[in-house]
């Protein structure tokens, strides 16, 4: 009855059975089974490889979009105060995608924070048309007249903040110019 974190190690689908939906079915079954008990606080995957990460992203994204209206309604907020987007201030991730909504959905679904943040990024990017996902269109950044260009610029800031926090220790060891490039 004590709070716990359920961990799923990787599983193996033998070659003759790959690309038939078995991995998706197995992952969904494990997620629903392991996250059901009330004492479970978080569902994690132990050291996933890239293929497993892709499978997990796909399954979790489909699950959240179909079962959680709060998650399905998340969008990039393009109406941020100008003083929040200066180079002297931290990126206001709590304003870009509402922090309270993110936390509520994350705790209800029991998905670990790093995975949940990746899902939010994928979900919000899917609402920006591919034509507007180009760095060369970002000439005026947050002042762009096109709402999709503005959304992509702000989405990039949102993603960069997560990546910076995740890689902070490695980046701190680099020279300033190299850190900016990375």
C-alpha positions in Angstrom: 0.0 0.0 0.0 3.0 2.3 0.1 3.6 4.7 -2.7 5.5 3.1 -5.5 7.0 3.6 -8.9 6.3 0.9 -11.4 9.2 0.1 -13.8 8.9 -1.7 -17.1 12.1 -3.1 -18.5 12.2 -3.6 -22.2 10.5 -6.5 -23.9 11.5 -8.4 -27.1 9.3 -9.1 -30.0 10.8 -11.8 -32.2 11.4 -10.9 -35.9 8.5 -13.0 -37.4 6.1 -11.1 -35.1 7.4 -7.6 -35.5 5.3 -4.9 -37.4 2.1 -6.6 -36.5 1.0 -4.4 -33.6 2.2 -6.8 -30.8 4.6 -4.3 -29.2 1.9 -1.7 -29.1 -0.6 -4.1 -27.6 1.9 -5.4 -25.0 2.9 -1.9 -24.0 -0.7 -0.7 -23.6 -1.6 -3.7 -21.5 1.5 -3.3 -19.3 0.8 0.5 -18.9 -2.9 -0.1 -18.0 -2.1 -3.0 -15.6 0.8 -1.4 -13.8 -0.7 2.1 -13.5 -4.1 1.0 -12.2 -3.3 0.5 -8.5 -3.9 3.6 -6.3 -0.5 3.3 -4.6 1.4 3.6 -7.9 2.6 7.2 -8.4 4.6 6.9 -11.6 5.0 4.5 -14.5 8.5 4.5 -16.0 10.5 2.5 -18.5 14.0 1.4 -17.5 16.7 2.5 -20.0 14.7 2.3 -23.2 16.4 2.1 -26.6 15.4 4.3 -29.5 12.9 1.9 -31.0 11.2 1.3 -27.7 11.1 5.1 -27.1 9.3 5.5 -30.4 6.8 2.8 -29.5 6.2 4.3 -26.1 5.8 7.9 -27.5 3.3 6.6 -30.1 1.3 4.6 -27.5 1.3 7.3 -24.8 0.4 10.1 -27.3 -2.6 8.1 -28.7 -3.7 7.2 -25.2 -3.5 10.8 -23.9 -5.2 12.3 -26.9 -8.1 9.8 -26.8 -8.7 9.6 -23.1 -7.7 13.0 -21.7 -9.5 16.1 -22.9 -7.2 18.4 -20.9 -4.2 17.0 -22.7 -5.9 17.1 -26.1 -6.7 20.8 -25.7 -3.1 21.8 -24.9 -1.7 24.4 -27.4 1.2 26.8 -27.5 0.3 30.1 -26.0 1.5 32.7 -28.4 0.2 35.7 -26.4 3.1 36.1 -23.9 4.1 39.4 -22.4 7.0 40.9 -24.2 9.0 41.3 -21.0 8.9 37.5 -20.5 10.8 36.8 -23.7 13.9 38.9 -23.2 17.3 37.2 -23.2 17.8 38.3 -19.6 14.8 36.2 -18.3 14.2 32.5 -18.1 12.0 30.9 -20.7 8.4 31.1 -19.2 7.5 27.5 -19.8 4.7 27.8 -17.2 3.1 30.4 -19.6 3.8 28.7 -22.9 1.9 25.5 -21.9 -0.1 25.9 -18.6 1.8 24.4 -15.8 -1.2 23.5 -13.7 -2.9 21.6 -16.5 0.4 19.8 -17.3 0.9 18.7 -13.7 -2.7 17.6 -13.3 -2.6 15.4 -16.4 0.8 14.1 -15.6 -0.2 13.0 -12.1 -3.5 11.5 -13.2 -1.8 9.5 -16.0 1.2 8.5 -13.8 3.6 9.2 -16.7 7.1 10.4 -15.5 7.9 14.1 -16.1 10.6 13.8 -18.7 8.4 11.5 -20.9 5.3 13.7 -20.3 7.2 16.8 -21.4 8.3 15.0 -24.6 4.6 14.1 -25.2 3.5 17.7 -24.7 6.2 18.9 -27.2 5.1 16.3 -29.8 1.4 17.1 -29.3 1.8 20.9 -29.5 4.1 20.7 -32.5 1.5 18.6 -34.4 -0.8 21.7 -34.5 1.9 23.9 -36.2 1.7 23.3 -40.0 4.9 21.8 -41.5 5.3 24.9 -43.7 5.8 27.0 -40.6 8.4 24.6 -38.9 11.4 26.2 -40.6 14.0 28.3 -38.8 14.4 30.6 -41.8 10.9 31.8 -41.3 11.8 33.1 -37.8 13.0 36.5 -38.8 11.0 38.6 -36.2 10.6 35.9 -33.7 7.9 36.6 -31.2 6.8 39.6 -33.2 6.0 37.5 -36.3 2.7 38.5 -37.9 1.8 34.8 -38.7 0.5 33.1 -35.7 2.0 29.7 -36.7 5.5 31.2 -37.1 5.2 32.7 -33.7 3.9 29.4 -32.3 6.9 27.6 -33.8 9.4 30.1 -32.4 7.8 29.8 -28.9 7.6 26.0 -29.2 11.4 25.9 -30.0 12.1 28.0 -26.8 9.9 25.5 -24.8 11.9 22.5 -26.2 15.2 24.2 -25.7 14.5 24.8 -22.0 13.8 21.1 -21.4 16.9 20.1 -23.3 19.0 22.6 -21.5 17.9 21.5 -18.1 18.4 17.8 -19.0 22.0 18.5 -20.3 22.9 21.3 -17.9 25.9 19.4 -16.4 27.5 18.6 -19.7 26.9 22.1 -21.1 28.4 23.7 -18.0 31.7 22.1 -18.8 31.9 23.7 -22.3 33.2 27.1 -23.3 30.5 29.8 -23.7 30.8 29.9 -27.6 30.6 26.1 -27.9 27.7 25.9 -25.4 25.7 28.4 -27.4 26.4 26.3 -30.6 25.3 23.1 -28.9 
